Amino acid sequence: MERRQGGALTRDEERGTKDERTRDAGKKDEGALGLYLHIPFCAHICNYCNFNRGLFDETLKGEYVDALVQEIRVAGDGAAADTIFFGGGTPSLLSGHDVARLVAACREAFDVSPDAEVTLEANPETVSIGRIAEYLDAGVNRISLGVQSLDDRELARLDRQHSAASARQALADVRSAGISNLSLDLMLWLPQQRLEDWQATIDSLIDLSPDHASLYLLELYPNAPLKETMARERWSLAPDDDAAEMYLWALERLDEAGYAQYEISNVARGGKVAHHNLKYWQDGSWLGFGCGAHSTRGAWRWANVAGTRDYVTRVTAGVAASDNRRQRSTQERLEDALFTGLRLTDGLDLDVIGNRYGTPAWDRYGEALKLHESAGRLKIDGHRARLTRTGMLVANDVMTVFI
C-alpha cells in the first residue's frame, strides 16, 4: 500500500527540548506539514503483511485513540499542515466518532488548512455507506481502498477477507456516501498470477473508475506465512521478465484510460495525486503519531515505539513515545532528497536540490547519471534527470548513484 511514515514530538520534548532543535530547525523552510496517524488494528492478519499491526481489541482501541489525541496535543505547535493520513492496519475499524476526535485534535494542535487532504485507508469488508458517511462528517475527504486484487483466486491466495464482488460493492458504497476522491491499491507479481490475470484486473480497475491507483509488487518478508503456503502448495511467482511486462503493460493501459503516472507506483486522473505521499518524495516534513510511526522534520528524524500497549503506556504516563531522535547530516539530507525525488515521473533538478543543501550536486553525480542515460534508464535535460519507464524497473540500481 501507499506507505506511510510518521512519529511525533513528545511530552519530554514539549517540556524541555522545544527550542531551536524542535521548533525552528525543523520548521525552517519545511512548508506545510503532513500529519500521519497510525491505526494498528486489523480484524484479520493477512498472510503476506509485515506492517505494524495486531488483532482488533475494542478496549485497547479506546485507550489507543485517547493516547493518540494526547500525543497530538502535546506535539502541537500551531505549525501549518495541509494533509492528514490515517494508515494502518485497518483504520476503517475506527468509528466515525473516533475519527472525528482525531481530526479535531489535529486541527486544534496545528494550523490545518480548511481544504486539507484527509485520507483514510479502508478494507472493503469494513465499508458501508453509513460508516463512510460518518467519516465524511468527521472531515475525511479521501478514501484509499485496499483492494489488492480483483480476482477471487488471487484474493484467496493472499488470505484476504473480501471478494472481487464485495470490493466492487465497497467502491460503490464509498461513492454513494459522497466521497469524490477515491484511491485503489493493487498488487502484482502474486503467486500463480499470469499476465492475462493482471490485465483483467487492470481492465476491471479502469471500469471502476477510481481517481487514483497504486500498483505495488508483492514483497515477501522472510517469515511471511504466505512463503510457507507457497512452498506447501507449490505456488510460484512469474519470472522477472513477466513481472516487468505486467508493470509496463498496466501503465500503458492506464495512460490510454486517462490516468497520468506521477510516481513509480502511482497514477491519478483529474490532478488527484496523493498530496500526503508527495511529502515523502519531495523532501517535505511530516509528523507521525501512534505506535511505530516515523517522523521527518527538517534535519531531524525519529520513530515511535512499535508495540501498541507499550505506546499507550508511555504516552498515558507522559513519557516520550520516541527515544531515538537523531539529526541527519547535510549530506544525508541531500542523498535522501535525491533518492526519493527520482521516484517522481517529473524527476528532479540537481541544481535546485544541490543549492538547497549547499552542494554542487550535478558536479558530484552528473557523470554517473549520464551512464544510466546511455543505458536508456534515464532522460537528462540540462541538470534535470528523470527515470524512463524501463528505468523504473531498476530504479534502486540507478538511485545507488546518490548513496
SULFEN-V22698 format. One record per residue. N is the residue number from 1. RES is the residue in one small letter. PHI is phi in radians with two decimals (* if undefined). PSI is psi in radians with two decimals (* if undefined). D_FIRST is the distance of its C-alpha to the first C-alpha in Angstrom with 2 decimals. Layout:
BEGIN
n: {N:N}
res: {RES:RES}
phi: {PHI:PHI}
psi: {PSI:PSI}
d_first: {D_FIRST:D_FIRST}
END
This chain:
BEGIN
n: {1:2:3:4:5:6:7:8:9:10:11:12:13:14:15:16:17:18:19:20:21:22:23:24:25:26:27:28:29:30:31:32:33:34:35:36:37:38:39:40:41:42:43:44:45:46:47:48:49:50:51:52:53:54:55:56:57:58:59:60:61:62:63:64:65:66:67:68:69:70:71:72:73:74:75:76:77:78:79:80:81:82:83:84:85:86:87:88:89:90:91:92:93:94:95:96:97:98:99:100:101:102:103:104:105:106:107:108:109:110:111:112:113:114:115:116:117:118:119:120:121:122:123:124:125:126:127:128:129:130:131:132:133:134:135:136:137:138:139:140:141:142:143:144:145:146:147:148:149:150:151:152:153:154:155:156:157:158:159:160:161:162:163:164:165:166:167:168:169:170:171:172:173:174:175:176:177:178:179:180:181:182:183:184:185:186:187:188:189:190:191:192:193:194:195:196:197:198:199:200:201:202:203:204:205:206:207:208:209:210:211:212:213:214:215:216:217:218:219:220:221:222:223:224:225:226:227:228:229:230:231:232:233:234:235:236:237:238:239:240:241:242:243:244:245:246:247:248:249:250:251:252:253:254:255:256:257:258:259:260:261:262:263:264:265:266:267:268:269:270:271:272:273:274:275:276:277:278:279:280:281:282:283:284:285:286:287:288:289:290:291:292:293:294:295:296:297:298:299:300:301:302:303:304:305:306:307:308:309:310:311:312:313:314:315:316:317:318:319:320:321:322:323:324:325:326:327:328:329:330:331:332:333:334:335:336:337:338:339:340:341:342:343:344:345:346:347:348:349:350:351:352:353:354:355:356:357:358:359:360:361:362:363:364:365:366:367:368:369:370:371:372:373:374:375:376:377:378:379:380:381:382:383:384:385:386:387:388:389:390:391:392:393:394:395:396:397:398:399:400:401:402:403}
res: {m:e:r:r:q:g:g:a:l:t:r:d:e:e:r:g:t:k:d:e:r:t:r:d:a:g:k:k:d:e:g:a:l:g:l:y:l:h:i:p:f:c:a:h:i:c:n:y:c:n:f:n:r:g:l:f:d:e:t:l:k:g:e:y:v:d:a:l:v:q:e:i:r:v:a:g:d:g:a:a:a:d:t:i:f:f:g:g:g:t:p:s:l:l:s:g:h:d:v:a:r:l:v:a:a:c:r:e:a:f:d:v:s:p:d:a:e:v:t:l:e:a:n:p:e:t:v:s:i:g:r:i:a:e:y:l:d:a:g:v:n:r:i:s:l:g:v:q:s:l:d:d:r:e:l:a:r:l:d:r:q:h:s:a:a:s:a:r:q:a:l:a:d:v:r:s:a:g:i:s:n:l:s:l:d:l:m:l:w:l:p:q:q:r:l:e:d:w:q:a:t:i:d:s:l:i:d:l:s:p:d:h:a:s:l:y:l:l:e:l:y:p:n:a:p:l:k:e:t:m:a:r:e:r:w:s:l:a:p:d:d:d:a:a:e:m:y:l:w:a:l:e:r:l:d:e:a:g:y:a:q:y:e:i:s:n:v:a:r:g:g:k:v:a:h:h:n:l:k:y:w:q:d:g:s:w:l:g:f:g:c:g:a:h:s:t:r:g:a:w:r:w:a:n:v:a:g:t:r:d:y:v:t:r:v:t:a:g:v:a:a:s:d:n:r:r:q:r:s:t:q:e:r:l:e:d:a:l:f:t:g:l:r:l:t:d:g:l:d:l:d:v:i:g:n:r:y:g:t:p:a:w:d:r:y:g:e:a:l:k:l:h:e:s:a:g:r:l:k:i:d:g:h:r:a:r:l:t:r:t:g:m:l:v:a:n:d:v:m:t:v:f:i}
phi: {*:-0.96:-1.80:-1.45:-2.22:-2.99:2.29:-2.79:-1.13:-1.81:-1.12:-1.04:-1.22:-1.09:-1.34:-2.21:-2.15:-1.41:-2.02:-1.03:-1.14:-1.53:-1.56:-1.45:-1.11:-1.37:-1.39:-1.07:1.02:-1.44:1.25:-1.22:-1.28:-1.80:-2.01:-1.95:-2.05:-1.57:-2.01:-1.50:-1.59:-2.36:-1.34:-2.71:-1.72:-1.22:-1.33:-2.00:-1.38:-2.17:-1.31:-1.39:-2.69:-2.74:-1.19:-1.15:-2.40:-1.06:-1.15:-1.11:-1.03:-1.08:-1.15:-1.17:-1.08:-1.03:-1.15:-1.03:-1.03:-1.13:-1.11:-1.08:-1.12:-1.16:-1.31:-1.06:-2.32:1.33:-1.17:-1.18:-2.47:-2.32:-2.49:-2.29:-2.29:-1.63:-2.07:-2.76:1.04:-2.26:-1.02:-1.30:-1.46:-1.29:-1.37:-1.04:-1.14:-1.01:-1.11:-1.08:-1.07:-1.25:-1.12:-1.10:-1.08:-1.08:-1.24:-1.31:-1.54:-2.28:-1.52:-1.39:-1.10:-1.01:-1.81:-1.01:-1.33:-2.10:-1.82:-2.28:-1.34:-2.46:-1.71:-0.97:-1.25:-1.77:-1.63:-2.55:-1.03:-1.11:-1.15:-1.16:-1.09:-1.12:-1.12:-1.07:-1.11:-1.36:2.04:-1.23:-2.25:-2.53:-2.02:-1.94:-1.68:-1.46:-1.38:1.23:-2.75:-2.06:-2.22:-1.08:-1.14:-1.19:-1.08:-1.15:-1.14:-1.49:1.10:-1.32:-1.73:-2.10:-1.85:-1.07:-1.14:-1.25:-1.14:-1.10:-1.16:-1.08:-1.07:-1.09:-1.17:-1.07:-1.13:-1.09:-1.26:1.99:-1.37:-1.86:-2.29:-2.22:-2.06:-2.06:-1.75:-2.25:-2.14:-2.13:1.11:-1.55:-0.98:1.20:-1.29:-1.86:-0.99:-1.16:-1.14:-1.13:-1.07:-1.13:-1.14:-1.13:-1.09:-1.16:-1.02:-1.09:-1.10:-1.30:1.06:-1.22:-1.47:-2.65:-2.52:-2.05:-2.09:-2.14:-1.31:-1.06:-2.10:-1.63:-1.37:-0.95:-1.81:-1.10:-0.96:-1.05:-1.11:-1.15:-1.12:-1.07:-1.16:-1.18:-1.54:1.06:-1.43:-2.20:-1.69:-1.08:-0.99:-0.95:-1.10:-1.21:-1.10:-1.10:-1.13:-1.01:-1.11:-1.18:-1.08:-1.04:-1.17:-1.14:-1.15:-1.21:-0.95:-1.07:-1.52:1.65:-1.66:-1.79:-1.27:-2.18:-2.67:-0.84:-1.97:-2.30:-2.31:-2.66:-2.25:1.12:1.31:-1.53:-1.27:-1.47:-1.12:-1.12:-1.16:-1.05:-1.09:-1.21:-1.71:-1.93:1.06:-1.58:-2.16:-2.61:-2.04:-1.97:-2.29:1.93:-1.16:1.28:-1.34:-1.94:-2.30:-2.38:-2.42:1.06:-1.37:-1.68:-2.47:-2.77:-2.44:-1.39:-1.01:-1.45:-1.23:-1.12:-1.16:-1.07:-1.04:-1.06:-1.07:-1.18:-1.14:-1.08:-1.47:1.37:-1.67:-0.99:-1.30:-2.25:-2.29:-2.27:-1.16:-2.47:-1.79:-1.37:-1.27:-1.03:-1.11:-1.15:-1.12:-1.06:-1.10:-1.07:-1.11:-1.23:-1.09:-1.31:-1.11:-1.25:-1.18:-1.35:-1.15:-1.26:1.26:-2.56:-1.76:-1.13:-1.16:-1.07:-1.19:-1.06:-1.10:-1.05:-1.96:1.13:-2.31:-1.30:-1.09:-1.12:-1.05:-1.39:-2.00:-1.01:-1.11:-1.15:-1.16:-1.10:-1.11:-1.26:-1.11:-1.08:-1.49:1.45:-1.57:-2.29:-2.02:-2.09:-2.22:1.14:-1.89:-1.76:-2.17:-2.50:-1.28:-1.36:-1.10:-1.19:-1.13:-1.12:-1.19:-2.18:-0.97:-1.11:-1.14:-1.16:-1.18:-1.13:-0.96:-1.59:-1.83}
psi: {2.98:2.17:2.29:2.18:2.70:-2.87:3.14:2.80:2.39:3.01:-0.69:-0.71:-0.57:-0.70:-0.79:-0.16:0.19:1.14:-2.66:-0.53:-0.81:-0.73:-0.98:-0.77:-0.62:-0.65:-0.35:2.07:0.40:-0.30:-3.00:2.43:2.71:2.49:2.13:2.26:2.02:2.21:1.83:0.06:2.45:2.54:-0.34:2.48:1.99:2.67:-0.08:-0.15:2.35:0.31:2.93:1.77:2.89:2.98:2.57:2.38:2.05:-0.75:-0.83:-0.63:-0.78:-0.75:-0.65:-0.76:-0.71:-0.76:-0.69:-0.81:-0.75:-0.76:-0.72:-0.78:-0.71:-0.67:-0.38:2.28:0.28:0.14:2.68:2.43:2.53:0.12:2.56:2.32:2.09:1.91:2.96:-2.74:-2.85:1.50:-0.41:0.09:-0.19:2.63:2.88:-0.62:-0.73:-0.86:-0.72:-0.71:-0.75:-0.71:-0.72:-0.71:-0.72:-0.75:-0.52:-0.60:-0.44:2.83:1.34:2.22:2.56:-0.55:0.50:2.53:2.09:1.84:2.45:2.19:2.47:2.56:2.49:-0.64:-0.19:0.02:2.39:2.78:-0.75:-0.76:-0.76:-0.63:-0.65:-0.73:-0.70:-0.77:-0.52:-0.19:-0.07:2.34:0.09:2.29:2.32:1.92:2.12:1.36:-0.80:-0.70:2.71:0.57:2.09:-0.58:-0.74:-0.70:-0.67:-0.71:-0.54:-0.01:0.52:2.70:0.09:2.87:2.99:-0.69:-0.73:-0.49:-0.75:-0.70:-0.67:-0.76:-0.76:-0.67:-0.70:-0.77:-0.78:-0.55:-0.29:0.11:2.16:0.06:1.78:2.30:2.55:2.44:2.34:2.69:2.46:3.01:0.83:2.81:2.27:0.10:2.31:2.85:-0.76:-0.53:-0.80:-0.70:-0.71:-0.67:-0.75:-0.72:-0.65:-0.72:-0.79:-0.69:-0.60:-0.40:0.89:2.90:-0.35:2.61:2.52:2.29:1.98:2.49:2.42:2.27:2.01:2.07:2.81:-0.71:0.38:2.26:-0.53:-0.57:-0.71:-0.72:-0.72:-0.72:-0.74:-0.74:-0.09:0.68:2.51:2.84:2.59:2.68:2.72:-0.70:-0.63:-0.67:-0.70:-0.72:-0.68:-0.82:-0.88:-0.69:-0.78:-0.77:-0.67:-0.73:-0.69:-0.61:-0.87:-0.54:0.06:0.21:2.34:2.17:2.30:-0.13:2.84:-0.75:0.15:2.44:2.72:2.79:2.75:0.39:0.17:1.08:2.87:1.68:-0.57:-0.86:-0.45:-0.49:-0.57:-0.55:-0.25:0.50:0.69:-2.99:2.50:2.66:2.33:2.64:2.47:3.03:2.35:0.07:2.55:2.63:2.59:2.13:1.85:-2.24:-0.22:2.51:2.44:2.92:2.51:2.81:2.58:-0.60:2.35:-0.86:-0.68:-0.77:-0.86:-0.78:-0.78:-0.84:-0.75:-0.58:-0.01:0.34:2.57:2.33:-0.28:2.44:0.43:0.62:2.32:2.72:2.20:2.54:2.86:-0.70:-0.72:-0.71:-0.71:-0.84:-0.72:-0.76:-0.71:-0.76:-0.87:-0.62:-0.51:-0.23:-0.43:2.51:-0.44:-0.27:-2.65:2.67:1.92:-0.53:-0.78:-0.86:-0.69:-0.75:-0.62:-0.60:0.26:0.59:2.33:1.41:-0.69:-0.72:-0.60:-0.69:-0.17:-0.80:-0.71:-0.64:-0.61:-0.54:-0.67:-0.54:-0.75:-0.54:0.00:0.19:-0.38:2.67:2.30:2.23:1.84:-2.13:0.33:2.30:2.43:2.60:2.47:2.97:-0.72:-0.54:-0.53:-0.46:-0.42:0.62:-0.72:-0.59:-0.72:-0.74:-0.33:-0.24:-0.58:-0.04:*}
d_first: {0.00:3.70:5.75:8.42:11.97:15.07:18.85:21.95:25.63:27.52:30.81:32.67:31.58:32.60:36.00:36.86:34.43:33.73:35.77:35.12:32.46:30.18:31.20:32.67:31.16:27.65:28.54:30.51:29.00:25.54:25.23:23.58:21.22:17.69:17.49:14.51:15.17:13.58:14.24:14.36:15.76:14.85:17.44:16.57:14.96:13.23:14.91:12.20:10.29:11.32:9.93:12.96:13.89:17.04:18.83:19.81:23.26:24.86:27.24:24.82:22.44:25.45:26.33:22.85:22.77:26.27:25.25:22.40:24.99:27.44:25.20:24.33:28.05:29.18:26.86:27.82:30.06:30.01:27.99:26.47:22.85:21.22:17.63:16.44:12.86:12.49:9.46:9.69:10.72:11.65:13.20:14.81:17.17:18.89:21.97:22.70:25.23:22.81:20.57:23.80:25.09:22.11:22.06:25.84:25.71:23.57:26.07:28.99:27.95:26.74:27.92:24.96:25.72:26.70:24.27:21.27:17.77:16.66:13.14:12.33:9.32:11.08:11.46:14.09:16.69:16.94:17.54:21.11:22.94:24.66:21.69:19.91:23.35:23.62:20.41:21.82:25.07:23.42:22.18:18.63:18.56:14.99:12.76:9.09:9.45:7.29:9.75:8.51:12.18:15.36:17.64:19.11:20.00:16.54:15.25:18.23:17.59:14.11:16.02:14.13:16.48:16.47:18.12:17.69:20.49:19.08:15.81:18.23:20.25:17.46:16.81:20.60:20.91:18.51:20.65:23.83:23.14:23.22:19.71:20.09:16.74:14.04:10.64:9.18:6.04:7.90:8.38:11.71:14.29:14.38:17.65:20.53:18.62:21.10:20.98:22.55:20.00:17.17:19.56:20.22:16.61:16.38:19.77:18.72:15.82:18.53:20.88:18.61:18.56:15.51:15.85:12.55:10.06:7.12:8.15:7.00:9.75:9.94:10.94:13.56:14.78:18.61:19.28:16.63:18.68:17.29:19.27:22.38:21.94:21.55:24.73:26.58:25.79:26.11:22.85:22.08:19.51:20.75:22.53:20.85:22.82:21.51:17.84:18.93:20.73:17.79:15.81:18.95:20.10:17.00:17.28:21.00:20.75:18.44:20.97:23.68:22.04:21.95:18.41:18.56:16.25:15.97:13.61:12.98:9.72:10.35:13.30:15.16:18.61:21.22:19.96:17.02:14.76:12.34:15.19:13.60:11.24:14.41:16.08:14.20:15.37:18.73:20.21:19.88:20.30:18.29:19.14:16.97:18.48:18.19:18.07:16.39:15.50:16.30:18.43:19.93:23.02:25.37:26.54:25.33:22.27:21.81:19.69:20.50:21.59:18.98:21.00:20.80:24.58:25.41:23.55:25.40:28.68:28.53:27.66:30.18:32.80:32.25:31.04:28.48:24.92:24.55:27.24:25.86:26.15:27.06:28.13:26.84:29.58:30.05:29.33:26.02:24.97:26.14:24.23:20.94:21.56:22.46:19.69:16.81:18.90:19.34:15.72:16.85:18.86:21.68:21.88:23.92:27.56:28.81:31.87:30.05:27.81:30.82:33.01:30.58:31.04:34.60:33.98:35.06:31.68:32.89:35.93:33.89:31.17:32.60:34.48:31.62:29.40:32.26:32.12:28.58:29.91:32.71:30.31:28.48:25.21:25.89:27.82:29.95:31.79:34.02:31.95:28.63:26.37:23.40:21.70:22.79:20.45:21.93:21.58:17.81:18.02:19.75:18.33:18.55:22.14:22.97:21.47:23.70:26.47:25.50:25.45}
END
